[in-house]
């Protein structure tokens, strides 16, 4: 049974930093590309970032490029999202996703202005 458990979401001030984690189990983690997706209140899901299984290739939405960094530790079966220079528009529930259909429960990030 695949489990993805996100953590690290809190309330931060604009300009602050935060690191999200996603602990994975029940899958061959190092073989899976992984994704962060977010959903602001009242809006649809928005893609944030992808990383390949080895961690060497990363991809970012334009809205977060240069501010967010996705990474993974395959020895710990954990995915990360380092978020810097946070903006109020980054406020959302952040989900860890092992494409196509495996999702965590989400963690709330709130950025105050």
C-alpha positions in Angstrom: 0.0 0.0 0.0 1.5 3.3 -1.1 1.6 6.0 1.5 2.8 9.6 0.9 2.8 11.8 4.0 3.6 15.5 3.7 4.8 17.7 6.5 6.3 21.1 7.1 3.4 23.4 6.2 3.0 26.4 8.5 2.2 30.1 8.6 5.1 32.3 7.5 5.6 35.9 6.6 6.1 37.1 3.1 9.7 36.8 2.1 10.2 33.9 4.5 11.4 30.3 3.8 10.0 26.9 4.4 10.9 23.3 3.7 8.2 20.7 3.0 8.9 17.0 3.3 7.1 14.0 1.9 7.8 10.6 3.4 7.0 7.7 1.0 6.4 4.1 1.6 5.0 1.1 -0.3 6.7 1.9 -3.5 10.2 1.6 -5.1 10.9 5.3 -4.4 14.1 5.6 -6.4 12.3 4.4 -9.5 9.6 7.0 -9.3 9.6 10.5 -10.6 7.9 12.7 -8.0 5.9 15.9 -8.1 4.7 18.7 -6.0 1.3 20.2 -6.8 -0.6 22.9 -4.9 -4.2 24.0 -4.6 -5.2 27.4 -3.4 -8.6 27.9 -1.9 -11.3 27.9 -4.5 -8.9 27.1 -7.3 -7.8 24.0 -9.2 -4.7 22.0 -8.8 -1.5 23.7 -10.0 1.7 22.0 -10.9 4.7 23.2 -8.9 7.7 21.0 -9.6 9.0 17.6 -10.8 12.1 15.6 -10.1 13.2 12.3 -11.8 13.9 9.2 -9.9 17.6 9.9 -9.5 17.2 13.5 -8.5 19.3 14.8 -11.3 16.6 16.4 -13.4 14.2 18.9 -12.0 11.5 21.0 -13.5 9.6 24.1 -12.2 6.6 26.1 -12.9 7.5 29.6 -14.0 5.8 31.1 -10.9 8.2 29.3 -8.6 11.4 29.1 -10.7 14.4 30.6 -8.9 12.6 30.5 -5.5 11.7 26.8 -4.9 14.0 23.8 -5.1 12.8 20.2 -5.3 15.1 17.5 -4.1 15.0 13.9 -2.8 16.8 11.6 -0.5 16.3 8.1 -1.9 18.0 6.5 1.1 15.3 8.0 3.3 12.5 7.6 0.8 11.8 11.3 1.2 10.9 14.1 -1.2 11.6 17.8 -0.3 10.5 21.2 -1.5 12.6 24.1 -0.3 10.6 27.3 -0.7 12.4 30.7 -0.4 11.2 34.3 -0.9 7.6 33.2 -0.2 4.8 35.3 -1.5 1.1 35.5 -0.4 0.2 33.9 -3.7 2.1 30.8 -2.7 -0.6 30.2 0.0 -2.1 26.8 -0.8 -2.3 23.2 0.2 0.8 21.4 -1.1 0.5 17.8 -2.2 3.1 15.2 -2.9 2.4 13.1 -5.9 3.9 10.0 -7.4 2.4 10.1 -10.9 0.0 9.3 -12.0 -2.4 8.5 -9.2 -0.7 8.3 -5.8 -1.2 11.3 -3.6 -0.5 12.5 0.0 -3.0 14.2 2.2 -1.5 17.6 1.7 0.1 20.2 4.0 -1.2 23.8 4.4 1.2 26.6 3.6 0.0 30.1 4.5 2.1 33.2 3.6 1.0 36.4 5.3 1.6 39.8 3.7 
